[in-house]
């Protein structure tokens, strides 16, 4: 299991950032999967997404400081958990994304490192696209 993070200052209010950070937009901002369906359930929002024959289910929950989501069931990773937080800073918002990933494959020291490297790129891309949307 590996943990990665990325952060960015965004020249927008926390309320504007919060409105932009929907379950659909987060998956789209990351850029690896196409969103097929979003459903509001008793557990939170369920997002079904996929790409090139791979499909996954992500469950999103809103908490007091931001959003959390995790992969449920079968998917490309054994573990994918992400937390997005944001707070006011210098007439804008500081946004931080943290993920824990595990590939579940043999040679975990190598395969988890590759999964973390890819995940860090997705987090950085998501922050860049969020900034483009709200600034």
C-alpha positions as a Markdown table, in Angstrom:
| # | Residue | x | y | z |
|---|---|---|---|---|
| 1 | Unk | 0.0 | 0.0 | 0.0 |
| 2 | Unk | 1.3 | 3.4 | -0.9 |
| 3 | Unk | 0.0 | 6.9 | -0.1 |
| 4 | Unk | 0.4 | 9.9 | -2.5 |
| 5 | Unk | -0.8 | 13.5 | -2.3 |
| 6 | Unk | -1.0 | 16.6 | -4.3 |
| 7 | Unk | -2.1 | 20.1 | -3.4 |
| 8 | Unk | -2.7 | 23.4 | -5.2 |
| 9 | Unk | -3.7 | 26.9 | -4.4 |
| 10 | Unk | -6.8 | 28.0 | -6.4 |
| 11 | Unk | -7.9 | 31.6 | -6.9 |
| 12 | Unk | -11.5 | 30.9 | -6.0 |
| 13 | Unk | -13.6 | 30.9 | -2.8 |
| 14 | Unk | -14.1 | 27.6 | -0.9 |
| 15 | Unk | -17.8 | 27.7 | -1.8 |
| 16 | Unk | -16.9 | 27.9 | -5.5 |
| 17 | Unk | -14.5 | 25.0 | -5.1 |
| 18 | Unk | -17.1 | 23.0 | -3.2 |
| 19 | Unk | -19.7 | 23.4 | -6.0 |
| 20 | Unk | -17.1 | 22.3 | -8.6 |
| 21 | Unk | -16.1 | 19.2 | -6.7 |
| 22 | Unk | -18.9 | 16.8 | -7.6 |
| 23 | Unk | -18.4 | 13.1 | -7.8 |
| 24 | Unk | -18.8 | 13.2 | -11.6 |
| 25 | Unk | -16.4 | 16.2 | -12.0 |
| 26 | Unk | -13.7 | 14.6 | -9.8 |
| 27 | Unk | -13.6 | 11.5 | -11.9 |
| 28 | Unk | -13.6 | 13.6 | -15.1 |
| 29 | Unk | -10.9 | 15.9 | -13.7 |
| 30 | Unk | -8.6 | 12.9 | -13.0 |
| 31 | Unk | -8.9 | 12.0 | -16.7 |
| 32 | Unk | -8.4 | 8.2 | -16.6 |
| 33 | Unk | -12.1 | 7.1 | -16.8 |
| 34 | Unk | -15.3 | 8.0 | -18.4 |
| 35 | Unk | -18.3 | 8.4 | -16.1 |
| 36 | Unk | -21.2 | 6.1 | -17.1 |
| 37 | Unk | -23.6 | 6.7 | -14.3 |
| 38 | Unk | -24.0 | 8.6 | -11.0 |
| 39 | Unk | -26.6 | 7.5 | -8.4 |
| 40 | Unk | -27.4 | 9.0 | -5.0 |
| 41 | Unk | -27.7 | 6.0 | -2.6 |
| 42 | Unk | -28.1 | 5.5 | 1.1 |
| 43 | Unk | -24.3 | 5.0 | 1.4 |
| 44 | Unk | -23.5 | 8.2 | -0.6 |
| 45 | Unk | -23.0 | 8.8 | -4.3 |
| 46 | Unk | -22.2 | 5.8 | -6.5 |
| 47 | Unk | -20.2 | 6.5 | -9.6 |
| 48 | Unk | -19.8 | 3.8 | -12.3 |
| 49 | Unk | -16.9 | 4.6 | -14.6 |
| 50 | Unk | -14.7 | 2.8 | -17.0 |
| 51 | Unk | -12.2 | 2.8 | -19.9 |
| 52 | Unk | -10.9 | 0.3 | -22.4 |
| 53 | Unk | -12.7 | -2.7 | -21.0 |
| 54 | Unk | -12.2 | -1.8 | -17.3 |
| 55 | Unk | -15.1 | -0.7 | -15.2 |
| 56 | Unk | -15.2 | 0.3 | -11.5 |
| 57 | Unk | -17.6 | 1.5 | -8.9 |
| 58 | Unk | -16.6 | 4.5 | -6.6 |
| 59 | Unk | -18.6 | 5.4 | -3.5 |
| 60 | Unk | -18.4 | 9.1 | -2.5 |
| 61 | Unk | -19.2 | 10.6 | 0.9 |
| 62 | Unk | -19.3 | 14.3 | 1.8 |
| 63 | Unk | -17.8 | 15.1 | 5.2 |
| 64 | Unk | -17.3 | 18.3 | 7.1 |
| 65 | Unk | -14.0 | 19.1 | 5.4 |
| 66 | Unk | -14.5 | 17.8 | 1.8 |
| 67 | Unk | -15.1 | 14.6 | 0.0 |
| 68 | Unk | -13.8 | 11.0 | 0.4 |
| 69 | Unk | -14.3 | 8.2 | -2.0 |
| 70 | Unk | -13.2 | 4.6 | -2.5 |
| 71 | Unk | -13.3 | 1.9 | -5.0 |
| 72 | Unk | -15.8 | -0.9 | -4.2 |
| 73 | Unk | -15.9 | -4.3 | -5.6 |
| 74 | Unk | -13.8 | -5.4 | -8.6 |
| 75 | Unk | -11.7 | -2.7 | -10.3 |
| 76 | Unk | -8.2 | -2.0 | -11.6 |
| 77 | Unk | -6.7 | -1.8 | -8.1 |
| 78 | Unk | -7.1 | -3.8 | -4.9 |
| 79 | Unk | -7.4 | -0.6 | -2.9 |
| 80 | Unk | -8.2 | 3.0 | -4.0 |
| 81 | Unk | -9.1 | 5.5 | -1.3 |
| 82 | Unk | -9.0 | 9.3 | -1.8 |
| 83 | Unk | -9.7 | 12.3 | 0.4 |
| 84 | Unk | -10.1 | 15.8 | -0.9 |
| 85 | Unk | -10.0 | 18.7 | 1.5 |
| 86 | Unk | -10.0 | 22.4 | 1.0 |
| 87 | Unk | -9.7 | 25.5 | 3.2 |
| 88 | Unk | -9.5 | 29.3 | 2.8 |
| 89 | Unk | -6.1 | 30.7 | 2.1 |
| 90 | Unk | -4.9 | 34.1 | 1.0 |
| 91 | Unk | -8.2 | 35.2 | -0.7 |
| 92 | Unk | -8.5 | 31.8 | -2.4 |
| 93 | Unk | -8.5 | 28.1 | -1.5 |
| 94 | Unk | -5.9 | 25.5 | -0.7 |
| 95 | Unk | -7.0 | 22.2 | -2.1 |
| 96 | Unk | -5.3 | 18.9 | -1.1 |
| 97 | Unk | -5.9 | 15.4 | -2.5 |
| 98 | Unk | -4.6 | 12.3 | -0.8 |
| 99 | Unk | -4.9 | 8.7 | -2.0 |
| 100 | Unk | -4.0 | 5.3 | -0.8 |
| 101 | Unk | -3.5 | 2.7 | -3.5 |
| 102 | Unk | -2.6 | -1.0 | -3.7 |
| 103 | Unk | -2.4 | -3.0 | -6.9 |
| 104 | Unk | -3.0 | -6.3 | -5.2 |
| 105 | Unk | -0.4 | -7.8 | -7.7 |
| 106 | Unk | 2.7 | -9.9 | -7.0 |
| 107 | Unk | 5.9 | -7.9 | -6.3 |
| 108 | Unk | 3.9 | -5.3 | -4.4 |
| 109 | Unk | 7.0 | -3.2 | -3.7 |
| 110 | Unk | 7.2 | -2.5 | -7.5 |
| 111 | Unk | 3.6 | -2.7 | -8.6 |
| 112 | Unk | 2.3 | -0.5 | -5.8 |
| 113 | Unk | 5.0 | 2.0 | -6.6 |
| 114 | Unk | 3.8 | 2.1 | -10.3 |
| 115 | Unk | 0.2 | 2.5 | -9.1 |
| 116 | Unk | 1.2 | 5.3 | -6.8 |
| 117 | Unk | 3.1 | 7.1 | -9.6 |
| 118 | Unk | 0.1 | 6.9 | -11.9 |
| 119 | Unk | -2.2 | 8.0 | -9.1 |
| 120 | Unk | -0.1 | 11.1 | -8.3 |
| 121 | Unk | -0.4 | 12.1 | -11.9 |
| 122 | Unk | -4.2 | 11.7 | -11.8 |
| 123 | Unk | -4.3 | 13.9 | -8.6 |
| 124 | Unk | -2.1 | 16.6 | -10.2 |
| 125 | Unk | -4.2 | 16.6 | -13.4 |
| 126 | Unk | -7.5 | 16.8 | -11.3 |
| 127 | Unk | -6.1 | 19.9 | -9.4 |
| 128 | Unk | -5.0 | 21.5 | -12.6 |
| 129 | Unk | -8.4 | 21.0 | -14.3 |
| 130 | Unk | -10.2 | 22.2 | -11.2 |
| 131 | Unk | -8.2 | 25.4 | -11.2 |
| 132 | Unk | -9.0 | 25.9 | -14.9 |
| 133 | Unk | -12.7 | 25.5 | -14.2 |
| 134 | Unk | -13.0 | 27.9 | -11.2 |
| 135 | Unk | -10.3 | 30.6 | -11.8 |
